[in-house]
């Protein structure tokens, strides 16, 4: 139901109700609004101002250092290897025949150790991976574990140390030469080849004569010699291997990640 219209109360020529409303609105005291102003500023001395509260910053908590599982497994005696000290350094001995090992368990564990830089763990991880790849008689053992090897290998390739990078490139080359693994690596080119862009930027075209990553041996002037394989050489070699073993789609995927790459197959 609609409200009935109000009848004006007229006294003389004035509408008393309407005049009362108008006077109430006119003489109503205005509420003073407060303004937020920056703390410790001159504006805080003005009227009707409130200083903004200082931002509350929580204490920065550093994330806990990621403990590599490789340290724990080797120190706990859970890896079938033994480190022997010889006159030239170290020698890795396997306590079980490599052919009888469970590749599904041990191969990813050794790849996890590729990112360590402490000695002798670095030597154990790199030598262990090379031995496992060299002595594998069934490529399916490696192919089935390939998705679990890419992440640790990508993490290790990000370490900016030329000598370690060359060792890792050699492992990647061996991995590409395993039967059926070459084409299977193509979906992982973006992850594996991204760290090599810095080499490409410093030495455009790959394989230039800038000598990046070359290691000087000997301390007497005139008797110094340089290692034959620089970082550019190792990078170019592994890229050529990936192209050859990866099939017809390998080149375009390498070119996508490293635009300066030049095909080794010709007619490209």
C-alpha positions in Angstrom: 0.0 0.0 0.0 1.2 3.4 -0.8 1.6 6.1 1.9 -0.9 8.8 1.8 0.4 12.1 0.7 1.1 14.5 3.6 -1.2 17.4 3.9 0.8 20.6 4.3 0.3 22.4 7.6 -0.1 26.0 6.4 -0.1 28.9 8.8 -0.7 32.0 6.9 1.4 31.5 3.8 4.1 29.3 5.4 4.4 25.6 5.3 5.6 24.9 8.9 6.9 21.3 8.3 8.9 22.3 5.3 10.4 25.3 7.0 11.4 23.2 10.0 13.2 20.6 7.8 15.0 23.4 6.0 16.2 25.0 9.2 17.3 21.7 10.7 19.5 21.0 7.6 20.8 24.6 7.5 21.9 24.8 11.1 23.0 21.2 11.6 26.6 21.2 12.9 29.0 19.8 10.3 31.1 16.8 11.4 34.7 17.5 10.9 36.4 14.8 8.8 39.8 13.6 9.7 42.6 13.1 7.1 45.3 10.6 7.1 48.7 12.2 6.7 52.2 10.7 6.6 53.7 10.1 10.0 56.5 12.5 11.2 55.5 15.1 8.7 54.5 18.8 9.2 50.9 17.9 8.2 50.4 16.1 11.5 50.4 19.5 13.2 47.2 20.5 11.3 43.7 20.1 12.6 41.7 17.1 12.0 44.6 14.9 10.9 45.6 11.5 11.9 49.1 10.1 11.2 49.2 7.0 9.1 50.4 4.0 11.1 53.9 2.8 10.2 54.0 -0.2 7.9 54.4 -3.5 9.7 57.2 -5.4 8.2 57.6 -9.0 9.3 61.0 -10.3 10.0 62.6 -11.7 6.9 63.0 -15.4 7.1 65.5 -17.0 4.9 64.3 -20.2 3.4 66.0 -23.2 4.8 69.0 -24.3 2.7 68.0 -27.2 0.5 69.9 -30.2 1.7 71.0 -32.3 -1.3 69.9 -35.9 -0.9 73.2 -37.0 -2.4 75.1 -35.9 0.7 72.7 -37.9 3.0 72.8 -41.0 0.9 76.6 -41.2 0.5 77.3 -40.3 4.2 74.7 -42.9 5.2 76.4 -45.6 3.2 73.3 -46.0 0.9 75.2 -45.8 -2.3 77.0 -48.8 -3.7 80.3 -47.0 -4.2 83.6 -46.6 -2.3 86.1 -43.9 -2.6 89.8 -45.0 -2.7 92.6 -42.6 -2.3 95.4 -43.1 -4.8 98.5 -41.1 -5.8 96.7 -39.1 -8.4 93.7 -38.3 -6.3 90.6 -40.5 -6.0 89.3 -43.6 -7.5 85.6 -44.7 -7.4 85.0 -48.4 -6.8 81.6 -50.0 -7.1 80.7 -52.5 -4.4 78.1 -54.1 -6.7 78.1 -54.9 -10.4 76.8 -51.9 -12.3 74.7 -54.1 -14.6 72.7 -55.5 -11.6 71.9 -52.1 -10.1 68.4 -50.7 -9.9 68.7 -47.8 -12.4 65.3 -46.5 -11.5 66.6 -45.8 -7.9 70.3 -45.0 -8.3 70.4 -43.1 -11.6 68.3 -40.1 -10.3 70.2 -40.1 -7.0 73.5 -39.7 -8.8 72.1 -37.0 -11.0 71.0 -35.2 -7.9 74.6 -35.0 -6.9 75.6 -33.2 -10.1 74.7 -29.8 -8.6 77.1 -30.2 -5.6 80.4 -28.4 -5.6 82.0 -29.8 -2.5 84.8 -32.2 -2.8 84.9 -35.2 -3.0 81.1 -35.4 -3.5 81.4 -33.6 -6.9 83.8 -36.2 -8.1 81.7 -39.1 -6.8 78.5 -37.8 -8.5 80.1 -37.1 -11.9 82.1 -40.3 -12.0 79.1 -42.3 -10.9 76.9 -40.8 -13.6 79.5 -41.5 -16.3 79.9 -45.1 -15.1 76.2 -45.7 -15.1 75.8 -44.3 -18.6 78.8 -46.1 -20.0 77.9 -49.5 -18.5 74.2 -49.6 -19.2 73.2 -52.5 -21.4 69.5 -51.7 -21.7 68.7 -48.2 -22.9 65.1 -48.5 -21.6 66.5 -48.2 -18.0 67.7 -44.7 -18.9 64.8 -43.7 -21.1 62.2 -44.6 -18.5 64.0 -42.4 -15.9 64.7 -39.4 -18.3 62.0 -37.1 -16.8 63.6 -37.5 -13.4 67.1 -36.6 -14.7 66.3 -33.3 -16.5 65.6 -31.2 -13.3 68.9 -32.0 -11.5 70.9 -31.7 -14.8 69.3 -28.3 -15.5 70.1 -27.1 -11.9 73.7 -28.2 -12.3 74.1 -26.5 -15.7 73.2 -23.2 -14.1 76.4 -23.3 -12.0 78.8 -20.7 -13.6 82.0 -22.6 -13.4 83.7 -23.5 -16.7 85.4 -26.7 -15.6 82.2 -28.1 -14.1 80.2 -26.9 -17.0 82.4 -28.9 -19.4 82.0 -32.0 -17.3 78.2 -31.6 -17.4 78.2 -31.0 -21.1 80.0 -34.3 -21.5 77.3 -36.0 -19.5 74.6 -34.4 -21.6 76.4 -35.6 -24.8 76.5 -39.2 -23.4 72.9 -39.0 -22.5 72.0 -37.9 -26.0 73.9 -40.8 -27.5 71.9 -43.4 -25.6 69.6 -45.2 -28.1 66.2 -43.6 -28.2 67.2 -40.8 -25.8 68.2 -38.3 -28.5 64.6 -37.7 -29.8 63.2 -38.0 -26.2 65.4 -35.0 -25.1 63.8 -32.6 -27.6 60.9 -31.5 -25.3 63.5 -30.6 -22.6 65.7 -28.4 -24.8 64.3 -25.2 -23.3 65.4 -26.3 -19.9 68.7 -27.8 -20.7 70.0 -25.3 -23.3 68.9 -22.1 -21.6 72.0 -21.9 -19.4 74.1 -22.1 -22.6 72.8 -18.8 -23.8 75.4 -16.9 -21.8 78.1 -18.8 -23.6 76.4 -17.9 -26.9 76.3 -14.2 -25.9 79.9 -14.0 -25.0 81.0 -16.0 -28.1 78.5 -15.5 -30.9 78.3 -18.3 -33.3 79.8 -20.8 -30.8 83.3 -22.0 -31.3 84.9 -18.6 -31.6 88.4 -17.8 -30.5 87.6 -15.9 -27.4 88.9 -18.8 -25.2 86.1 -18.5 -22.7 86.4 -21.3 -20.1 89.9 -22.3 -21.2 92.1 -23.4 -18.3 95.6 -22.3 -18.0 98.1 -24.9 -16.8 101.5 -24.3 -15.5 102.7 -21.2 -13.7 105.9 -20.3 -15.5 105.7 -17.8 -18.3 106.6 -19.4 -21.6 105.7 -22.9 -20.4 102.0 -22.2 -20.1 99.6 -24.2 -22.2 95.9 -24.1 -22.7 93.5 -27.1 -22.6 92.4 -28.0 -26.1 88.7 -27.9 -25.4 87.3 -24.5 -24.3 83.8 -24.0 -23.1 82.6 -22.9 -26.6 84.1 -26.0 -28.1 82.3 -28.3 -25.6 79.0 -26.4 -26.1 79.3 -26.6 -29.9 80.1 -30.3 -29.7 77.1 -31.2 -27.5 74.8 -29.1 -29.7 76.0 -31.0 -32.8 75.4 -34.3 -31.0 71.9 -33.3 -30.0 71.1 -32.3 -33.6 72.5 -35.6 -35.0 70.9 -37.8 -32.5 67.6 -35.9 -32.1 66.2 -36.5 -35.6 64.7 -34.0 -38.0 63.0 -31.9 -35.4 66.2 -31.3 -33.3 67.6 -28.4 -35.3 64.6 -26.1 -35.2 64.2 -26.6 -31.5 67.9 -25.9 -30.8 67.6 -22.8 -33.0 64.6 -21.6 -31.0 66.6 -21.6 -27.8 70.0 -20.6 -29.2 69.4 -18.4 -32.3 73.2 -18.2 -33.1 73.5 -21.9 -33.6 74.7 -23.1 -37.0 73.6 -26.5 -38.2 76.3 -29.2 -38.6 74.1 -31.2 -41.0 74.3 -28.7 -43.9 71.5 -27.4 -46.2 69.8 -25.6 -43.4 
